[in-house]
Structures are given as structure tokens and as C-alpha cells.
Amino acid sequence: MANILVEELKEKAPSLYQRLFVERNVRWSEEITRILDGAGVHFIAVGAAHLVGPDSIQAQLAKRDQG
């Protein structure tokens, strides 16, 4: 369901999609990388919509690993 909502937003309001998902996920991937580089156990919670599609948090993390 989240993927349908994300794709609809991407189509109907691309600038909002860019701001809410792409830009936030890029920033969060930077922060998640910083957190995971530290010691200890961490719990990171995000909304389901940030976990779907080509701009998802995990996609952003994969780009960071490749770069």
C-alpha cells in the first residue's frame, strides 16, 4: 500500500515527493551510516513509505556503499 501512495505522490506532486522522500532519505542515510559506524546496538524506526521504491532509505544506503 505504501508503494502505491509513494508512486501517486511522485506522479502528482513531484516537488513534494522530492522533498519528503528523496531529500529526507538522503539525509537519513547519511545519519544512519554515521550511527551504524559507532559502537553498540541501535534501533532505527522510519515510516513504511520511506522503505519503498528507487529512492528508499535502503536504496540511498546502497548508493553510499557503492560510492
PyMOL Python script that loads the backbone (N, CA, C, O; Angstrom):
from pymol import cmd

cmd.read_pdbstr("""\
ATOM      1  N   MET A   1       0.815  -1.191   0.000  1.00  0.00           N
ATOM      2  CA  MET A   1       0.000   0.000   0.000  1.00  0.00           C
ATOM      3  C   MET A   1       0.864   1.263   0.000  1.00  0.00           C
ATOM      4  O   MET A   1       0.562   2.228  -0.701  1.00  0.00           O
ATOM      5  N   ALA A   2       1.943   1.248   0.793  1.00  0.00           N
ATOM      6  CA  ALA A   2       2.818   2.426   0.848  1.00  0.00           C
ATOM      7  C   ALA A   2       3.406   2.728  -0.520  1.00  0.00           C
ATOM      8  O   ALA A   2       3.555   3.890  -0.897  1.00  0.00           O
ATOM      9  N   ASN A   3       3.742   1.671  -1.267  1.00  0.00           N
ATOM     10  CA  ASN A   3       4.333   1.896  -2.582  1.00  0.00           C
ATOM     11  C   ASN A   3       3.369   2.592  -3.532  1.00  0.00           C
ATOM     12  O   ASN A   3       3.798   3.403  -4.352  1.00  0.00           O
ATOM     13  N   ILE A   4       2.082   2.295  -3.440  1.00  0.00           N
ATOM     14  CA  ILE A   4       1.075   2.942  -4.287  1.00  0.00           C
ATOM     15  C   ILE A   4       0.977   4.421  -3.933  1.00  0.00           C
ATOM     16  O   ILE A   4       0.920   5.270  -4.822  1.00  0.00           O
ATOM     17  N   LEU A   5       0.957   4.733  -2.640  1.00  0.00           N
ATOM     18  CA  LEU A   5       0.875   6.120  -2.202  1.00  0.00           C
ATOM     19  C   LEU A   5       2.109   6.911  -2.618  1.00  0.00           C
ATOM     20  O   LEU A   5       1.998   8.058  -3.053  1.00  0.00           O
ATOM     21  N   VAL A   6       3.275   6.306  -2.487  1.00  0.00           N
ATOM     22  CA  VAL A   6       4.514   6.979  -2.860  1.00  0.00           C
ATOM     23  C   VAL A   6       4.534   7.246  -4.364  1.00  0.00           C
ATOM     24  O   VAL A   6       4.871   8.352  -4.788  1.00  0.00           O
ATOM     25  N   GLU A   7       4.183   6.266  -5.160  1.00  0.00           N
ATOM     26  CA  GLU A   7       4.179   6.442  -6.616  1.00  0.00           C
ATOM     27  C   GLU A   7       3.156   7.487  -7.048  1.00  0.00           C
ATOM     28  O   GLU A   7       3.415   8.263  -7.968  1.00  0.00           O
ATOM     29  N   GLU A   8       2.009   7.514  -6.400  1.00  0.00           N
ATOM     30  CA  GLU A   8       0.984   8.514  -6.726  1.00  0.00           C
ATOM     31  C   GLU A   8       1.489   9.919  -6.402  1.00  0.00           C
ATOM     32  O   GLU A   8       1.297  10.846  -7.189  1.00  0.00           O
ATOM     33  N   LEU A   9       2.127  10.076  -5.260  1.00  0.00           N
ATOM     34  CA  LEU A   9       2.681  11.375  -4.886  1.00  0.00           C
ATOM     35  C   LEU A   9       3.777  11.792  -5.868  1.00  0.00           C
ATOM     36  O   LEU A   9       3.853  12.955  -6.265  1.00  0.00           O
ATOM     37  N   LYS A  10       4.616  10.847  -6.254  1.00  0.00           N
ATOM     38  CA  LYS A  10       5.699  11.127  -7.190  1.00  0.00           C
ATOM     39  C   LYS A  10       5.151  11.643  -8.514  1.00  0.00           C
ATOM     40  O   LYS A  10       5.724  12.541  -9.131  1.00  0.00           O
ATOM     41  N   GLU A  11       4.042  11.066  -8.938  1.00  0.00           N
ATOM     42  CA  GLU A  11       3.423  11.450 -10.205  1.00  0.00           C
ATOM     43  C   GLU A  11       2.679  12.781 -10.110  1.00  0.00           C
ATOM     44  O   GLU A  11       2.797  13.629 -10.995  1.00  0.00           O
ATOM     45  N   LYS A  12       1.913  12.958  -9.033  1.00  0.00           N
ATOM     46  CA  LYS A  12       1.021  14.116  -8.931  1.00  0.00           C
ATOM     47  C   LYS A  12       1.662  15.349  -8.291  1.00  0.00           C
ATOM     48  O   LYS A  12       1.225  16.473  -8.537  1.00  0.00           O
ATOM     49  N   ALA A  13       2.678  15.148  -7.485  1.00  0.00           N
ATOM     50  CA  ALA A  13       3.325  16.274  -6.800  1.00  0.00           C
ATOM     51  C   ALA A  13       4.833  16.006  -6.707  1.00  0.00           C
ATOM     52  O   ALA A  13       5.355  15.768  -5.618  1.00  0.00           O
ATOM     53  N   PRO A  14       5.526  16.046  -7.837  1.00  0.00           N
ATOM     54  CA  PRO A  14       6.937  15.667  -7.849  1.00  0.00           C
ATOM     55  C   PRO A  14       7.823  16.498  -6.921  1.00  0.00           C
ATOM     56  O   PRO A  14       8.766  15.962  -6.339  1.00  0.00           O
ATOM     57  N   SER A  15       7.546  17.777  -6.772  1.00  0.00           N
ATOM     58  CA  SER A  15       8.397  18.586  -5.884  1.00  0.00           C
ATOM     59  C   SER A  15       8.193  18.197  -4.423  1.00  0.00           C
ATOM     60  O   SER A  15       9.146  18.198  -3.644  1.00  0.00           O
ATOM     61  N   LEU A  16       6.973  17.869  -4.049  1.00  0.00           N
ATOM     62  CA  LEU A  16       6.701  17.407  -2.688  1.00  0.00           C
ATOM     63  C   LEU A  16       7.343  16.040  -2.456  1.00  0.00           C
ATOM     64  O   LEU A  16       7.936  15.794  -1.405  1.00  0.00           O
ATOM     65  N   TYR A  17       7.221  15.160  -3.437  1.00  0.00           N
ATOM     66  CA  TYR A  17       7.866  13.849  -3.357  1.00  0.00           C
ATOM     67  C   TYR A  17       9.369  14.014  -3.163  1.00  0.00           C
ATOM     68  O   TYR A  17       9.964  13.358  -2.308  1.00  0.00           O
ATOM     69  N   GLN A  18       9.978  14.887  -3.953  1.00  0.00           N
ATOM     70  CA  GLN A  18      11.415  15.136  -3.864  1.00  0.00           C
ATOM     71  C   GLN A  18      11.797  15.567  -2.448  1.00  0.00           C
ATOM     72  O   GLN A  18      12.789  15.097  -1.891  1.00  0.00           O
ATOM     73  N   ARG A  19      11.013  16.450  -1.887  1.00  0.00           N
ATOM     74  CA  ARG A  19      11.307  16.963  -0.558  1.00  0.00           C
ATOM     75  C   ARG A  19      11.057  15.937   0.546  1.00  0.00           C
ATOM     76  O   ARG A  19      11.896  15.743   1.426  1.00  0.00           O
ATOM     77  N   LEU A  20       9.899  15.282   0.490  1.00  0.00           N
ATOM     78  CA  LEU A  20       9.516  14.362   1.562  1.00  0.00           C
ATOM     79  C   LEU A  20      10.265  13.036   1.531  1.00  0.00           C
ATOM     80  O   LEU A  20      10.540  12.453   2.579  1.00  0.00           O
ATOM     81  N   PHE A  21      10.590  12.568   0.356  1.00  0.00           N
ATOM     82  CA  PHE A  21      11.196  11.246   0.266  1.00  0.00           C
ATOM     83  C   PHE A  21      12.658  11.282  -0.183  1.00  0.00           C
ATOM     84  O   PHE A  21      13.524  10.757   0.518  1.00  0.00           O
ATOM     85  N   VAL A  22      12.941  11.869  -1.298  1.00  0.00           N
ATOM     86  CA  VAL A  22      14.315  11.820  -1.806  1.00  0.00           C
ATOM     87  C   VAL A  22      15.269  12.560  -0.873  1.00  0.00           C
ATOM     88  O   VAL A  22      16.239  11.977  -0.389  1.00  0.00           O
ATOM     89  N   GLU A  23      15.001  13.831  -0.620  1.00  0.00           N
ATOM     90  CA  GLU A  23      15.915  14.624   0.203  1.00  0.00           C
ATOM     91  C   GLU A  23      16.013  14.095   1.629  1.00  0.00           C
ATOM     92  O   GLU A  23      17.106  14.018   2.191  1.00  0.00           O
ATOM     93  N   ARG A  24      14.877  13.732   2.214  1.00  0.00           N
ATOM     94  CA  ARG A  24      14.900  13.190   3.579  1.00  0.00           C
ATOM     95  C   ARG A  24      15.648  11.861   3.637  1.00  0.00           C
ATOM     96  O   ARG A  24      16.438  11.628   4.552  1.00  0.00           O
ATOM     97  N   ASN A  25      15.401  11.002   2.674  1.00  0.00           N
ATOM     98  CA  ASN A  25      16.057   9.692   2.678  1.00  0.00           C
ATOM     99  C   ASN A  25      17.564   9.819   2.480  1.00  0.00           C
ATOM    100  O   ASN A  25      18.329   9.045   3.054  1.00  0.00           O
ATOM    101  N   VAL A  26      17.992  10.775   1.683  1.00  0.00           N
ATOM    102  CA  VAL A  26      19.431  11.006   1.519  1.00  0.00           C
ATOM    103  C   VAL A  26      20.025  11.449   2.851  1.00  0.00           C
ATOM    104  O   VAL A  26      21.046  10.915   3.283  1.00  0.00           O
ATOM    105  N   ARG A  27      19.386  12.429   3.509  1.00  0.00           N
ATOM    106  CA  ARG A  27      19.887  12.901   4.811  1.00  0.00           C
ATOM    107  C   ARG A  27      19.863  11.790   5.844  1.00  0.00           C
ATOM    108  O   ARG A  27      20.811  11.628   6.613  1.00  0.00           O
ATOM    109  N   TRP A  28      18.777  11.023   5.863  1.00  0.00           N
ATOM    110  CA  TRP A  28      18.668   9.951   6.851  1.00  0.00           C
ATOM    111  C   TRP A  28      19.714   8.868   6.585  1.00  0.00           C
ATOM    112  O   TRP A  28      20.259   8.292   7.527  1.00  0.00           O
ATOM    113  N   SER A  29      19.997   8.587   5.324  1.00  0.00           N
ATOM    114  CA  SER A  29      21.006   7.564   5.035  1.00  0.00           C
ATOM    115  C   SER A  29      22.374   8.014   5.535  1.00  0.00           C
ATOM    116  O   SER A  29      23.170   7.196   5.997  1.00  0.00           O
ATOM    117  N   GLU A  30      22.646   9.302   5.444  1.00  0.00           N
ATOM    118  CA  GLU A  30      23.902   9.832   5.991  1.00  0.00           C
ATOM    119  C   GLU A  30      23.946   9.643   7.507  1.00  0.00           C
ATOM    120  O   GLU A  30      24.956   9.206   8.058  1.00  0.00           O
ATOM    121  N   GLU A  31      22.849   9.973   8.167  1.00  0.00           N
ATOM    122  CA  GLU A  31      22.773   9.836   9.626  1.00  0.00           C
ATOM    123  C   GLU A  31      22.819   8.372  10.045  1.00  0.00           C
ATOM    124  O   GLU A  31      23.494   8.028  11.016  1.00  0.00           O
ATOM    125  N   ILE A  32      22.116   7.515   9.333  1.00  0.00           N
ATOM    126  CA  ILE A  32      22.117   6.082   9.650  1.00  0.00           C
ATOM    127  C   ILE A  32      23.523   5.516   9.504  1.00  0.00           C
ATOM    128  O   ILE A  32      23.967   4.728  10.340  1.00  0.00           O
ATOM    129  N   THR A  33      24.223   5.913   8.447  1.00  0.00           N
ATOM    130  CA  THR A  33      25.602   5.456   8.257  1.00  0.00           C
ATOM    131  C   THR A  33      26.465   5.889   9.436  1.00  0.00           C
ATOM    132  O   THR A  33      27.252   5.097   9.954  1.00  0.00           O
ATOM    133  N   ARG A  34      26.322   7.142   9.863  1.00  0.00           N
ATOM    134  CA  ARG A  34      27.090   7.647  10.993  1.00  0.00           C
ATOM    135  C   ARG A  34      26.778   6.858  12.263  1.00  0.00           C
ATOM    136  O   ARG A  34      27.684   6.488  13.010  1.00  0.00           O
ATOM    137  N   ILE A  35      25.502   6.604  12.500  1.00  0.00           N
ATOM    138  CA  ILE A  35      25.086   5.854  13.694  1.00  0.00           C
ATOM    139  C   ILE A  35      25.659   4.439  13.660  1.00  0.00           C
ATOM    140  O   ILE A  35      26.208   3.966  14.656  1.00  0.00           O
ATOM    141  N   LEU A  36      25.534   3.771  12.532  1.00  0.00           N
ATOM    142  CA  LEU A  36      25.978   2.379  12.433  1.00  0.00           C
ATOM    143  C   LEU A  36      27.496   2.234  12.468  1.00  0.00           C
ATOM    144  O   LEU A  36      28.013   1.166  12.795  1.00  0.00           O
ATOM    145  N   ASP A  37      28.204   3.297  12.135  1.00  0.00           N
ATOM    146  CA  ASP A  37      29.661   3.269  12.236  1.00  0.00           C
ATOM    147  C   ASP A  37      30.126   3.306  13.690  1.00  0.00           C
ATOM    148  O   ASP A  37      31.279   2.991  13.984  1.00  0.00           O
ATOM    149  N   GLY A  38      29.234   3.689  14.593  1.00  0.00           N
ATOM    150  CA  GLY A  38      29.568   3.732  16.012  1.00  0.00           C
ATOM    151  C   GLY A  38      29.437   2.364  16.651  1.00  0.00           C
ATOM    152  O   GLY A  38      29.151   1.371  15.983  1.00  0.00           O
ATOM    153  N   ALA A  39      29.647   2.331  17.929  1.00  0.00           N
ATOM    154  CA  ALA A  39      29.568   1.075  18.676  1.00  0.00           C
ATOM    155  C   ALA A  39      28.156   0.864  19.216  1.00  0.00           C
ATOM    156  O   ALA A  39      27.361   1.799  19.302  1.00  0.00           O
ATOM    157  N   GLY A  40      27.870  -0.357  19.571  1.00  0.00           N
ATOM    158  CA  GLY A  40      26.621  -0.670  20.234  1.00  0.00           C
ATOM    159  C   GLY A  40      25.528  -1.155  19.305  1.00  0.00           C
ATOM    160  O   GLY A  40      25.732  -1.344  18.106  1.00  0.00           O
ATOM    161  N   VAL A  41      24.369  -1.349  19.895  1.00  0.00           N
ATOM    162  CA  VAL A  41      23.189  -1.816  19.180  1.00  0.00           C
ATOM    163  C   VAL A  41      22.260  -0.625  18.984  1.00  0.00           C
ATOM    164  O   VAL A  41      22.085   0.187  19.892  1.00  0.00           O
ATOM    165  N   HIS A  42      21.674  -0.522  17.811  1.00  0.00           N
ATOM    166  CA  HIS A  42      20.825   0.623  17.505  1.00  0.00           C
ATOM    167  C   HIS A  42      19.490   0.156  16.937  1.00  0.00           C
ATOM    168  O   HIS A  42      19.412  -0.854  16.237  1.00  0.00           O
ATOM    169  N   PHE A  43      18.454   0.904  17.251  1.00  0.00           N
ATOM    170  CA  PHE A  43      17.126   0.673  16.704  1.00  0.00           C
ATOM    171  C   PHE A  43      16.746   1.928  15.947  1.00  0.00           C
ATOM    172  O   PHE A  43      16.745   3.021  16.513  1.00  0.00           O
ATOM    173  N   ILE A  44      16.422   1.779  14.670  1.00  0.00           N
ATOM    174  CA  ILE A  44      16.059   2.922  13.836  1.00  0.00           C
ATOM    175  C   ILE A  44      14.669   2.651  13.271  1.00  0.00           C
ATOM    176  O   ILE A  44      14.455   1.645  12.595  1.00  0.00           O
ATOM    177  N   ALA A  45      13.733   3.542  13.546  1.00  0.00           N
ATOM    178  CA  ALA A  45      12.361   3.383  13.065  1.00  0.00           C
ATOM    179  C   ALA A  45      12.054   4.471  12.041  1.00  0.00           C
ATOM    180  O   ALA A  45      12.360   5.644  12.253  1.00  0.00           O
ATOM    181  N   VAL A  46      11.449   4.068  10.938  1.00  0.00           N
ATOM    182  CA  VAL A  46      11.010   5.008   9.908  1.00  0.00           C
ATOM    183  C   VAL A  46       9.632   4.580   9.426  1.00  0.00           C
ATOM    184  O   VAL A  46       9.212   3.444   9.647  1.00  0.00           O
ATOM    185  N   GLY A  47       8.947   5.479   8.778  1.00  0.00           N
ATOM    186  CA  GLY A  47       7.654   5.148   8.205  1.00  0.00           C
ATOM    187  C   GLY A  47       7.807   4.230   7.013  1.00  0.00           C
ATOM    188  O   GLY A  47       8.820   4.272   6.314  1.00  0.00           O
ATOM    189  N   ALA A  48       6.815   3.410   6.780  1.00  0.00           N
ATOM    190  CA  ALA A  48       6.867   2.411   5.702  1.00  0.00           C
ATOM    191  C   ALA A  48       7.106   3.032   4.337  1.00  0.00           C
ATOM    192  O   ALA A  48       7.756   2.415   3.494  1.00  0.00           O
ATOM    193  N   ALA A  49       6.606   4.224   4.098  1.00  0.00           N
ATOM    194  CA  ALA A  49       6.761   4.857   2.783  1.00  0.00           C
ATOM    195  C   ALA A  49       8.222   5.174   2.471  1.00  0.00           C
ATOM    196  O   ALA A  49       8.582   5.332   1.305  1.00  0.00           O
ATOM    197  N   HIS A  50       9.059   5.267   3.489  1.00  0.00           N
ATOM    198  CA  HIS A  50      10.479   5.543   3.267  1.00  0.00           C
ATOM    199  C   HIS A  50      11.261   4.278   2.913  1.00  0.00           C
ATOM    200  O   HIS A  50      12.472   4.335   2.696  1.00  0.00           O
ATOM    201  N   LEU A  51      10.574   3.146   2.854  1.00  0.00           N
ATOM    202  CA  LEU A  51      11.232   1.868   2.585  1.00  0.00           C
ATOM    203  C   LEU A  51      10.857   1.269   1.232  1.00  0.00           C
ATOM    204  O   LEU A  51      11.185   0.115   0.955  1.00  0.00           O
ATOM    205  N   VAL A  52      10.177   2.035   0.395  1.00  0.00           N
ATOM    206  CA  VAL A  52       9.750   1.518  -0.911  1.00  0.00           C
ATOM    207  C   VAL A  52      10.295   2.388  -2.046  1.00  0.00           C
ATOM    208  O   VAL A  52      10.505   3.591  -1.889  1.00  0.00           O
ATOM    209  N   GLY A  53      10.510   1.754  -3.168  1.00  0.00           N
ATOM    210  CA  GLY A  53      10.867   2.465  -4.380  1.00  0.00           C
ATOM    211  C   GLY A  53      12.355   2.725  -4.558  1.00  0.00           C
ATOM    212  O   GLY A  53      13.167   2.411  -3.687  1.00  0.00           O
ATOM    213  N   PRO A  54      12.692   3.300  -5.693  1.00  0.00           N
ATOM    214  CA  PRO A  54      14.094   3.522  -6.043  1.00  0.00           C
ATOM    215  C   PRO A  54      14.779   4.613  -5.223  1.00  0.00           C
ATOM    216  O   PRO A  54      16.002   4.739  -5.273  1.00  0.00           O
ATOM    217  N   ASP A  55      14.024   5.392  -4.481  1.00  0.00           N
ATOM    218  CA  ASP A  55      14.592   6.454  -3.652  1.00  0.00           C
ATOM    219  C   ASP A  55      14.511   6.126  -2.164  1.00  0.00           C
ATOM    220  O   ASP A  55      14.706   6.999  -1.319  1.00  0.00           O
ATOM    221  N   SER A  56      14.224   4.861  -1.849  1.00  0.00           N
ATOM    222  CA  SER A  56      14.055   4.431  -0.456  1.00  0.00           C
ATOM    223  C   SER A  56      15.334   4.609   0.350  1.00  0.00           C
ATOM    224  O   SER A  56      16.411   4.819  -0.208  1.00  0.00           O
ATOM    225  N   ILE A  57      15.202   4.524   1.652  1.00  0.00           N
ATOM    226  CA  ILE A  57      16.372   4.643   2.520  1.00  0.00           C
ATOM    227  C   ILE A  57      17.390   3.557   2.184  1.00  0.00           C
ATOM    228  O   ILE A  57      18.585   3.842   2.101  1.00  0.00           O
ATOM    229  N   GLN A  58      16.942   2.326   1.992  1.00  0.00           N
ATOM    230  CA  GLN A  58      17.915   1.265   1.697  1.00  0.00           C
ATOM    231  C   GLN A  58      18.575   1.477   0.333  1.00  0.00           C
ATOM    232  O   GLN A  58      19.737   1.112   0.153  1.00  0.00           O
ATOM    233  N   ALA A  59      17.864   2.054  -0.621  1.00  0.00           N
ATOM    234  CA  ALA A  59      18.480   2.368  -1.916  1.00  0.00           C
ATOM    235  C   ALA A  59      19.543   3.453  -1.733  1.00  0.00           C
ATOM    236  O   ALA A  59      20.610   3.389  -2.343  1.00  0.00           O
ATOM    237  N   GLN A  60      19.247   4.448  -0.893  1.00  0.00           N
ATOM    238  CA  GLN A  60      20.220   5.504  -0.622  1.00  0.00           C
ATOM    239  C   GLN A  60      21.439   4.943   0.085  1.00  0.00           C
ATOM    240  O   GLN A  60      22.566   5.341  -0.208  1.00  0.00           O
ATOM    241  N   LEU A  61      21.224   4.021   1.014  1.00  0.00           N
ATOM    242  CA  LEU A  61      22.344   3.382   1.714  1.00  0.00           C
ATOM    243  C   LEU A  61      23.195   2.571   0.743  1.00  0.00           C
ATOM    244  O   LEU A  61      24.422   2.581   0.833  1.00  0.00           O
ATOM    245  N   ALA A  62      22.550   1.873  -0.180  1.00  0.00           N
ATOM    246  CA  ALA A  62      23.290   1.090  -1.178  1.00  0.00           C
ATOM    247  C   ALA A  62      24.128   1.994  -2.057  1.00  0.00           C
ATOM    248  O   ALA A  62      25.256   1.638  -2.397  1.00  0.00           O
ATOM    249  N   LYS A  63      23.609   3.156  -2.436  1.00  0.00           N
ATOM    250  CA  LYS A  63      24.371   4.115  -3.238  1.00  0.00           C
ATOM    251  C   LYS A  63      25.612   4.584  -2.466  1.00  0.00           C
ATOM    252  O   LYS A  63      26.682   4.758  -3.049  1.00  0.00           O
ATOM    253  N   ARG A  64      25.463   4.784  -1.166  1.00  0.00           N
ATOM    254  CA  ARG A  64      26.590   5.225  -0.343  1.00  0.00           C
ATOM    255  C   ARG A  64      27.664   4.136  -0.291  1.00  0.00           C
ATOM    256  O   ARG A  64      28.859   4.435  -0.304  1.00  0.00           O
ATOM    257  N   ASP A  65      27.236   2.876  -0.232  1.00  0.00           N
ATOM    258  CA  ASP A  65      28.183   1.758  -0.189  1.00  0.00           C
ATOM    259  C   ASP A  65      28.936   1.628  -1.516  1.00  0.00           C
ATOM    260  O   ASP A  65      30.114   1.270  -1.534  1.00  0.00           O
ATOM    261  N   GLN A  66      28.260   1.915  -2.606  1.00  0.00           N
ATOM    262  CA  GLN A  66      28.872   1.784  -3.945  1.00  0.00           C
ATOM    263  C   GLN A  66      29.809   2.950  -4.244  1.00  0.00           C
ATOM    264  O   GLN A  66      30.783   2.796  -4.981  1.00  0.00           O
ATOM    265  N   GLY A  67      29.513   4.117  -3.670  1.00  0.00           N
ATOM    266  CA  GLY A  67      30.273   5.334  -3.981  1.00  0.00           C
ATOM    267  C   GLY A  67      31.467   5.456  -3.170  1.00  0.00           C
ATOM    268  O   GLY A  67      32.213   6.425  -3.311  1.00  0.00           O
TER     269      GLY A  67
END
""", "prot")
cmd.dss("prot")
cmd.show_as("cartoon", "prot")
cmd.util.cbc("prot")
cmd.orient("prot")
